[in-house]
Amino acid sequence: MDTADFPRLVYLVILLTAVVGWMIAENRASLGKSVRSLLVWGMIFLGVTAGYGLWGDVRDDIVPRQTVLEDGAGIMVPRAEDGHFHLTLELDGVPVDFLVDTGASDLVLTRQDAQRVGLDPDSLVFLGRARTANGMVKTAYTTVDSVALGPFRFNRVGVAVNGGEMQGSLLGMSFLSMFERLEISDNRLLLER
C-alpha cells in the first residue's frame, strides 16, 4: 500500500464504523436481525470486490479480444460468442470495429464508419456494385492514408464504402491477403506477417 492509499483506507474504516454504529443504535431491539443483514451486505461487498479483482483473469474468457503474439509477428483473435471473428483496426488513427468476412472481397466501411474516419460519404461517387446477402448495393471506392492492426501498419489502403445499410464494417480478403498466413483453428483466427 502506498501513501496515497492510506487516507482512503482510513476514510473507508471511519465510514464503515459510522454505518455499523448507526445500525446497532437503530436496531437494538432486533440486534440479531441487524447482524444478519450486516453479514449479507458484507458478503455482497466481498463478492463485488472479488469479482472486480478477478476481472483481469477472466476477461479474455468472457469478452474475447485480439492479442498480439509474443514475438510480435502476428495477431490472434478468439471466436466471439456470435461465432464470428471481430477485429479493431485504426483507420487514419480512428478505431473501427470490423467483422472478419472471408467472403467479402474488400475492406468495406459503413457510411457511419467512413464518416468517423474523415471520409465524406455524400461526396463519394457510388459507381461500384456488390452482391450481398441483402441483394445488390452500390459502393464507392476510395483510400485511407493509414490502417493499423496492432504493430502492423499499412499505407494508402483501398476501401469500399457501402451505399446501403450495414450493421457493421467488414474486413474482407483485400486486407486479409496482406498477411502471409491466415489460419482458423481451435476457435481462433491467426494472422501472421
Buried (B, 14 or more C-beta within 10 A) or exposed (E): EEEEEEEEEEEEEEEEEEEBEEBEEEBEEEEEEBBEEBEEEEEEEEEEEEEEEEEEEEEEEEEBEBBBBEEEBBBBBBBBEEEEBBBBBBBBEEEBEBBBBEEBEBBBBBBEBBBBBEBEBEEBEBEBEBEBEEEEBBBBBBEBEEBBBBEBEBEEBEBBBBBBEBEBBBBBBBBBEBBEEBEEEEEBBBBBE
